[in-house]
Each structure stands twice: as C-alpha cells, then as structure tokens.
Amino acid sequence: MDSPAGGGRAGRREWIALGVLMLPLLLVSMDVSVLYFAIPAISADLEPSGTQQLWIFDIYGFVLAGLLMTMGALGDRFGRRRLLLAGAAAFGAASVVAAYADSAGMLIAARAVLGLGGATLMPSTMALLRTMFTDPGQRAKAIGLWSGVMTGGIALGSVLSGVLVQYFWWGSVFLVNLPAMALLLVLGPLLLPESRSSRPGRFDLLGVPLSLAAVLPVVYGLKEIPTEGWNVRYVMSVTVGLLFAALFVHRQRRAASPLVPPALLRARGFSPALLLNLIASFAMLGSAYFTTQYLQSVLGRSALEAALWSLLPSVLIGAAAPATTSLVQRGVARAHVVTGGFVVAAAGYGLLALAGTRSLWLVLAGAGVLASGIVTVMSQVTDLAMGAAPVERAGTASSLMETSTELGGALGMALLGAIGTAVYRHGMGPGSPEAARQTLGGALAVADGMPEAAGAALRAAARGAFVDGMRGAALAGVVPLLAAAVLAVRLVRIAPRPANGDTGDGAVERETGTAGEDAAAAVPEAPAVAGDVAAAGGTA
C-alpha cells in the first residue's frame, strides 16, 4: 500500500485502523463518567471514608491530566503504536483489578493505573491518526470522527454504568473495557503503523516532575473550588501549580531536548488552536456542572432517567463534526466556521439563561445547541493544531491539546460554578439553614427532615435559587464565547491552510529550519500482515 505518511491518500486499511483507534478513545472518555451510578453500590460494598470516596472519583482524572504531556513525548521518542498497546494492556489489567477490588485503597490504586493507561491512549490515538491521514481533507474527516466519539463517550459512560449496575454488579462497569482492549491488542499490531521521531535526543527527565507539579495542583484546586468555595487551600494549590508552570516553561526553553519544544508552540496556528480549545472546553464543562444537577435535583429525575435524557443533545453533537468538515471542504473559510461555532455555543448558553424550574426541553435544547457549537470548534482547532505540527511531534501536539482540554474544563467548572453558587447563596438568604445555603443537594436533604409545608417551601426556594444561579452562570459563559468568536476571526485566519498533500510541517520548518528533514525521516514503519489483506486500494 502507499504509505500515507509519504503524502498519499489513506486507503481502506487506514480507515479500518481508525475504527480500531476509536475503541480505546471511547472507553477512556467513558471512564470519566462511568462511576456516576456505580458509586452507591461501591460505597455499600467497600465502605470507603468520605475522603476515599472523593479519591475514587478524582484520581483517574488527576493522573490522566498530569501525565498527558509526558506520555505524548514518550510516544514521539519510543513509538506511538508501542505506547498505545502498552497503555491498552495496562488499562485492561487495571480494569480487572478495579472490578474485583476488595478495599477502597485497592480501587483507588486501580483507578490511578487506569488514569496512567488513559494518558497513554488519548495522545497516541490522535498521533497515529495524524500519521495515517496526511491528506488535509481526509485528516479533517478523521478528526471530526475522533471529536464526536470522545464527546459521545462521556455521555454514554453514565448511561452504561446505570444499566450495568442495575442488572449486574458494580465491577461490571470496569469489565466492559476488556473486550475492546483485547481487540485493540490483537488488531493494533496488524493495522496500525509504527512511527517515532528519528532524532529524539535525550529524554527530559526533569521536565516530567515539573509538568506534574504544574498541572496537578491547578486541576485539583479548580475542581474543588465549585463545591468547596474559594478556600485558601485550593487557591494556594492553584498558585503553587502556576509557579511550577513558570519553572516548567523556563526548563523547556533551556533544555536541549525538551518535552515541549518551543518551536512547536511558535508554529503558525498551533498556539491559537490551544487557546481556542481551552475556551471551548471551559464552556462545555462549565455548563455540564449545572445541567446534570438541573435534571436530577430541580426536575426530580432519577440518576438513570437524567442520564437517558442527557443523551438527546448527543443527536446534535453527532451531526455537528461531519457537517463542519463538509463546510470547510466546500470552501467555507475555517475562521468563519470556528467563529460560527462559538456564536452557536453562545446561543446555547442564551437558551439556558431563559430556563425556569420546569424547562426540561429548553434546557436540553440549550445543552444540545451549546455542545454542537463546541464540537464544531474543537474539531476544527484540533485539525488546525495537528496540521501545524510535524509528524515527528504528533504525540506532543496531541498531548498539549488534551491538556488544554483538561485545564479549560476545570477552569469552566470553577469559575462558572463559583458564579452560580454565589447567586444561589444570595437567593437563599441569611435566614435559611446553613446546609441549605451551601448547595441545592443540602437544601433538599434538610427539606426531607422538615414538616411537609415547610419542606415544600424550602425545596421551591432552593430550586428557584439554583435556576437563578444557572442563569447567571449562563450569561457569564456567553462573554468568553463571544470574545473567542472575535479572536477566531483573526487567529484562525492567519494560520496556514495546507494544500492537498501538504503534511502541515512547513510551519514548524520555518521556525526551526530542520523540521522538514525530521518529518521526512519519521515515515511510519509498515506493520507486517500475512497476505496484506487489509491493503486494498480504494480510498474513503
């Protein structure tokens, strides 16, 4: 077959391989939300303390976010397929340990290894996609599918966990990972090309702890602020993380072989893509903080009912990325598409700002419009970033995009959550019980212990105050989205638009003077397949 890394169009084999790559991506994104319905059963069985229960939830995301940059750089140096398969093996093994954990500590440790596996899988899938699809049009289609699968997996994870826990036991939410990982381990060596940087240099060992110390405290502090408030501990956590981030940047500028080459960040289009991706993630996760609570605590739906209702916006999400790719391929300027995506997302927040305490369809419509706008943006800025990066830095580029997604989501939940909480507490007033003033869940719990009339009044007041907070946060969310729409007109317009067959390496080559040679030397090794049956020629 023609090697796509050599500039040819991908054939049937690459599209089949893309389907294989979607398996780990779907499972990693599902694992973000798979514990939503399993945690009551886990709590009854393992009896974790309150702190342990929080770590069962959070350790996966913390390890994932902290190791993304390291794993992306490792893939570029030692082979992306090799790292993907190692991550799949670790993910599968940890899933078995998690399923049969007999203590909270054992489950926390298994979730940490799942985060480690996820940190290898996510950048590796995108890096391999970048290697296999060098034709700009085909790459855009593939990235659109990648974005849709990742977004859909988060919604599917909560529903799947509810169904599995209802009909099996809580360990089944982890065992569901095994068939897909086994399939990846069997088909990956046959269908996926191996690729790595030809001149990686020495691995930046000092950069690894510095990157962890920069990302983890920031993510931790931002995740805790929405529920715990602006506690000094969490503000200090963010501050410490930012200090280490400054040290990390200094190290990358001085290191001979940095984890994140400064030339990559200077490539035309790459840094703007990171910024716009962060803002998009800010909006997406910031809204999810409210809509999930709205469905359960305001409308009174069960957790499973709420998860099933939340699947409806996925219809719009599934159509957004392919439609966006089609528009760009028909000649619509990418800057206009990205700007339009931000405006659509802002309109989604506008719909949420009109919601009342009985506005199921309005909230679902707002969430769907918002999500479709965000997926439009993310599919295009991801394609922009990966097109700007040379093939030899595909893993690093992908890991930086994923890190910006994690940071943007944490920032959105922190800031919009803080705005909503402030409005809620103001609406409850000083005369309300302290627990009721803290959260809507606390108010509903207090109301359950009160006489019927007083309890009903407290529930109504708390639900109204929460909706007021959601409306306030939605209006606040419109501001960065409209600002990003204006920025996108300028930032995306100056980015290079690769011609057919261009691998997108030229931007970095102009910065470094050597990227073209490195990219040429980073042609993937074709995997050996008996008979090469999958190498039929037809293009997708």
Buried (B, 14 or more C-beta within 10 A) or exposed (E): BBBBBEBBBBBBBBBBBBEBBBBBBBBBBBBBBBBBBBBEBBBEBBEBEEEBBBBBBBBBBBBBBBBBBBBBBBBBBBBBBBBBBBBBBBBBBBBBBBBEBEEBBBBBBBBBBBBBBBBBBBBBBBBBBBBBBBBBBBBBBBBBBBBBBBBBBBBBBBBBBBBBBEEEBBBBBBBBBBEBBBBBBEBBBBBBBBBBBEEBEEBBEBBBEBBBBBBBBBBBBBBBBBBEBEEEEBEEBBEBBEEBBEEBBEBBEEBEBBBBBEBBBBBBBBBBBBBBBBBBBBBBBBBBBBBBBBBBBBBEBEBBBBBBBBBBBBEBBBEBBBBBBEBBEEEEBBBBBBBBBBBBBBBBBBBBBEBEEEBBEBBBBBBBBBBBBBBBBBBBBBBBBBBBBBBBBBBBBBBBBBBBBBBBBBBBBBBBBBBBBBBBBBBBEEEBBEEBBBBBBBBBEBBEEBEEEEBEEBBEBBBBBBBBBBBBBBBBBBEBBBEBBEBBBEBBBEBBBBEEEBBBBBBBBBBBEEBBBBBBEBBBEBBEBEEEEBBEEEEB
